[in-house]
Amino acid sequence: MIIFGASGDLTRRKLMPALYQLYCFHKLPEGFRILGTGRIHYEDEAYQEYIGKELKEFLPSRDQDEEALKAFTSLLHYVAADPSKEEGYQAIKKRLEEMQGGGEKSSLLFYLATPPSLYGVIPPFLKKAGLHEEPNRIVVEKPFGYDLESARKLNQIYKSVFEEEQIYRIDHFLGKETVQNILAFRFANGIFEPLWNRNYIEYIEVTAVENMGVESRGGYFNSAGTLRDMVQNHLLQLVAITAMEPPVSFNADYFRNELLKIYESLTPFTQEQISRNIIRGQYTASDTNPAYRQEKDIPEDSRTETYVAMKIGIDNWRWSGVPFFIRTGKELPTKVTEIVVHFKDAPHQMFSYPGGKGKIVNTLILRIQPNEGIVLKFGMKLPGTGFQVQEVSMDFSYSQLSGEPVMDAYARLIEDCIAGDATLFNRSDVVESSWTFLEPVLTWWKEHAEAPLYGYPAGTWGPIESEALISSCGTSWTNPCKNLTDTDKYCEL
C-alpha cells in the first residue's frame, strides 16, 4: 500500500489506526507492507518512530500493545517524493523495486490522502511511471470534484489511466457498521418491507450534525461549504440507502445500480424550490464559542454555509409524495447521525392520551452514531381503568450483540480495497448523478449573492427558519430549534 500524504492529518488520525487494527485482527495479507511518500524527508526508522508516537495518541489505550505496535510499525517504509513532479514517481518506483527484491511484482494499492488539488495530478504520473496496470488499484478520498464539471473532468482523467474496477472512491460513512446494517435491517427482515413505501410512511428525516467548528480545516472548508462537504456525499448516500430497492444480489454492480436509480429519481430543483426548500445557515458567536467568521483562515465577510436543511423528493413508484428532510451542520448541541422514519397515523383515533395529546406517532429511529442502534416507538395501554394509550419504546443497541469487535469504518473499507470488493465505494456515474442534482443549487448561490444566509448561535439546533421547512408536514424536527426565540441572533447575515 502506497500512501500519498503519508505525514498528513488523515494518515496519522485515520489510516494508520485502521491499518493497525487490521494488523491486530490478522486481516492483512501475508507479506503486506506500507510505503509512505510525501515532500517531508524521513528515513524508514524515523518514519516508523513518528507513526508509533501518533498511534499512541490516536488509539484507545485498550488497543495499545507495545509488541503489536512495534511489529506493525516494522511494516512501514518511506520515500520522499513531490507528488506534483514527475521525477518523484521514479523515486517511488525505484523504492518499490528495492522492497520487492527482484522477486515477483506485488499488487499495489495507492491511497491518495492528499489535498483534492492533487487528485487529478497523481494518476497521469503513475501511468508514465508504469505503475497503473492491473491488478493495481487506487483509492481517492472525497470530495471527488468541486462541482459537476470538475467531477466529470476527474472521471475522464481516471478513466484514461485506470479501468473503473481499479478505482475506489472512498467515503468512510459507507464503512460504518450501522450504515451497512440499514441494508440488513431492510432486506433481511420481512416485517417492515410491506410498510416501506408511500402508503405507510409520512416523511423521513436524515440528520448528520456535529458539535464542533471547522477547527484546522478553515481554508478547505471555506472554499467548499457544507453542501459540498456533507450533503453531496454523506447525506445523499444515507437517503439512497434508505430508499433504494433491494439489489438482485449483494455485489458491487447490482448494489450500485440500485443506488444510481435513487440518485436519478431525485426531484430536480427549480429556482423557486431552491429558495423555498433549502435553508442555509452560518454559526454566529455564542457565550462560549466564536462565530464562524472569527475562526482561523475564514474571511470576515464569508458567506460559506455551515448548516444546510433541505426538503427533497424521490420521483418513483415507492416514494412519490414522501418528503425527505435532511439537515447537517457544525457547532450544533451534539454529534449525532440518525435516520428517523415517521409512519402515518392510524386512520381512526379512538383512545385518550395523557396530557391531552391527540395521537401516538409511530417512529423508527436508525441511530448511526453515537449509541448505535434502533428505536421503535409505538403506543401501549396504561394499566388501570379506561383506555389511555402512552408512547413506549423498544430500544436495541449494537453493543448488545456478541463480543465480536466492531471494525473501524476506514479499516473495513481498506480491507475491501485489498480484497478487490468495490461494493461500498462510489462509481463514476453515481458521483456525477449526485453533482447533477446539486448543480442548480450551487449555480443559484453563485449567481445570487443576496440568497439568504441565516445566522444561528453556536451550540443551538440551527436557524429557526428551518422549522418552517419541515412544518409543511405539520410537524417539527426530532430535535427542534423553534423553542429558541432570541430573534436578534437569528437574523439574516
C-alpha angles and dihedrals in degrees: 000000000000114000118200108204091030095167095044132111097260093051097050097039101040118004101049095045088048093049090047089053091051089050093051091048090050092241099130116096120251112276093019114160136174126225115195121200136184144124094278115089119237134162112223093256093049092050091049090051091048094051091044090058092046092051090054088054099047103032120084110255091244090063097050110104114166095213093047092047091051093047092048096048089051086070090062125100132171141205125182112232136152105232091206094060128069096223090063090067092056088056090051092048092049092050092049090052090051091050091050090051095215093300130117113323115258126230108254127217113193117201119195104210089162138111111287090249088075097050092091095038102057103056097060090050090050088053093050089051091049093242098121105077124113135304086034115101138197129214119205124193124222140292092066097190134346095244139346095288095049092045090054091049091050091050090051091051093050094045090053089058108027140029114248089250089062095053120088113186101193130209112173092211089075089054093062114108091222093056091050089047089062085069092048091046092052102037104030094054129061094200100086102028094088089051098044098098147066093287095068108017120080099188142326130230122206114189129180112167136151137204097227136080130230093291109182094346097079096119094050096038095051090057093046111033129194096292092061097032099049115002099051092056119010102033098040090047091054089050091049094049091048093049105033125115118245111273118237088241132000100254134115098267099044094042095049092043089062092047090052091053090058093048090050090049095055110120108252116241118244119201090258092051092050092062094039102040104035127067119186125188144176125211119248129199121292131185091276107022135056124239120262089251089058094056122106115280093008118125117236091238097043116149095188112136120239093180133044130180119181140179110213135174136210116218103210139102096268101045108026108140096011111118120218112207114199129181136174133169150148129250095027122146096268145002110257139147117190145144117222118196112199113201123207119265122265107269094242125032107206103157135077122243133209116261093019092286108162102214149001115254113212111215135172116206120198104196111203097173142039114010089016112217149091129277125192118192122199141145128273132178117259114235116261138044122336128024110281113160123206131189115253133178137225105206125193124184124196088223086073092067122097120298092269110138115250111234120229112251093245091046091053093049095045088051088053090050091053091048092047095242109144097176095113096042128090120257121217095252092050091052092049092047092055091050091046089056093051098038095091090053094050091046093049093050091047094050096041111054088176093063107130119270112182126206125226127181114253109261097034131102096260136269115342086228088076089069090067088056095060097032087077084083091049093252143081138236117287086247101032129199097198091099089067105090105169092119094178088070093047099057123131111272 
